[in-house]
Amino acid sequence: MKARALKLLGLGVAGVMVITSVAVFADSGAKQGKRGGAGNGIGIKQQLTDEQLAGMKAEHLAKLKEKLDEQVAADAITQEKADEIYAKAESGDFKGMGKPEFKELTDEEKAAMKAERLSKLKEKLDEQVAAGA
């Protein structure tokens, strides 16, 4: 009689474990993929405080400022354009920021770029001929 009671108890415990694990995984799966808050990767949402959001925004703006300064120093964009981008990011207005502006190349710049490409191509071809390829 004791053996039968132990078997029933074991089956009961195993059944409870299966039911609870199914319930836990079903619940966590339902929450994954939802947007609207910071998640921790397993489906549990966490609300960010205003201080955390402000800190994240300040960190983002500092990185953006650094990148913009690098672009201005490299003459990739003007200081006015950098100021405009920073102001839009600071205000949260990101409309129109997806397309970069390129300066129009002069005929001399185009010719110089073409000559440089052809020179590099000729060097590679000469190396391959010398190697017997």
SULHU-V433161 format. One record per pair of residues at least 24 apart in sequence whose ideal C-beta (glycine too) atoms are under 8 Angstrom apart, sorted by the first residue. I is the first residue (numbers start at 1). J is the second residue. D is the distance in Angstrom with one decimal. If there is no record, write none. Layout:
i;j;d
I;J;D
I;J;D
This chain:
i;j;d
60;89;7.6
61;86;7.4
61;89;6.3
61;90;6.2
64;89;5.6
77;101;7.5
